[in-house]
Amino acid sequence: MNTKPLPIIVTLTACLISCVVSIIEGVGFRIFVTRFAVTALVFYVVFSFLNVFLNKGLQIEKEELEKQDDEEIEITENEMTGEEEGNENGEEET
């Protein structure tokens, strides 16, 4: 899962909402810019940290899935090897 653009998408969405609310309220330019800057800064910082933790969680989950896949492949190979040995000894499958 590509989570790299997540912080900027959330930040831009929050800034859009902040701008719309400020326009509806009819606030002055100084307050408008202050709200926009604070919203952008807070949301970007918070979601950047969340993105780091999300990536670490996904990386750990991916490694666990790879280990499980390797174990399943190893078990399957062992079963196939055991079946082939039985067939080489002249035993019939039922």
C-alpha positions as CSV (number, residue, x, y, z in Angstrom):
1,M,0.0,0.0,0.0
2,N,1.4,3.4,-1.0
3,T,1.0,5.7,1.9
4,K,3.5,8.4,0.9
5,P,0.9,10.9,-0.4
6,L,-1.5,10.4,2.6
7,P,-0.2,13.3,4.8
8,I,-0.4,15.8,2.0
9,I,-3.9,14.7,0.8
10,V,-5.3,14.9,4.4
11,T,-3.6,18.3,4.9
12,L,-4.9,19.8,1.7
13,T,-8.4,18.5,2.5
14,A,-8.3,20.1,6.0
15,C,-7.0,23.4,4.5
16,L,-9.8,23.4,2.0
17,I,-12.4,23.0,4.7
18,S,-10.7,25.6,6.8
19,C,-10.7,28.1,3.9
20,V,-14.4,27.4,3.1
21,V,-15.3,27.9,6.8
22,S,-13.3,31.1,6.9
23,I,-15.0,32.5,3.8
24,I,-18.4,31.6,5.1
25,E,-17.7,33.4,8.3
26,G,-16.3,36.4,6.5
27,V,-13.2,36.7,8.6
28,G,-10.4,39.2,7.8
29,F,-7.4,38.3,5.7
30,R,-5.0,38.1,8.6
31,I,-7.2,35.6,10.5
32,F,-7.8,33.7,7.2
33,V,-4.1,33.3,6.6
34,T,-3.4,32.4,10.2
35,R,-6.1,29.6,10.2
36,F,-4.8,28.3,6.9
37,A,-1.1,28.2,8.2
38,V,-2.0,26.6,11.5
39,T,-4.2,24.0,9.9
40,A,-1.6,23.1,7.3
41,L,1.2,22.8,9.8
42,V,-0.8,20.8,12.4
43,F,-2.3,18.3,10.0
44,Y,0.9,17.8,8.1
45,V,3.0,17.1,11.2
46,V,0.4,14.8,12.8
47,F,-0.2,12.8,9.6
48,S,3.5,12.6,8.8
49,F,4.1,10.9,12.2
50,L,1.1,8.6,11.6
51,N,2.4,7.8,8.2
52,V,5.8,6.7,9.7
53,F,4.0,4.4,12.2
54,L,1.7,3.1,9.5
55,N,4.6,2.2,7.2
56,K,6.4,0.4,10.0
57,G,3.3,-1.6,10.8
58,L,2.8,-2.5,7.2
59,Q,6.4,-3.5,6.9
60,I,6.2,-5.8,9.9
61,E,2.9,-7.4,8.6
62,K,4.5,-7.9,5.2
63,E,7.5,-9.6,6.7
64,E,5.2,-11.9,8.7
65,L,3.3,-12.8,5.6
66,E,6.5,-13.6,3.7
67,K,7.6,-15.9,6.6
68,Q,4.3,-17.7,6.5
69,D,4.5,-18.1,2.7
70,D,8.0,-19.5,3.0
71,E,6.9,-22.0,5.6
72,E,3.9,-23.1,3.5
73,I,6.2,-23.6,0.5
74,E,8.6,-25.5,2.6
75,I,5.9,-27.8,3.9
76,T,4.5,-28.3,0.4
77,E,7.9,-29.2,-0.9
78,N,8.5,-31.7,1.9
79,E,5.1,-33.3,1.2
80,M,5.8,-33.5,-2.5
81,T,9.3,-35.0,-1.8
82,G,7.7,-37.6,0.5
83,E,5.1,-38.6,-2.1
84,E,7.7,-39.0,-4.8
85,E,9.8,-41.2,-2.6
86,G,6.8,-43.4,-1.9
87,N,6.2,-43.7,-5.7
88,E,9.8,-44.6,-6.4
89,N,9.6,-47.6,-4.0
90,G,6.8,-49.1,-6.0
91,E,3.9,-48.1,-3.7
92,E,0.7,-47.2,-5.3
93,E,-1.5,-44.2,-4.4
94,T,-5.1,-44.8,-3.5
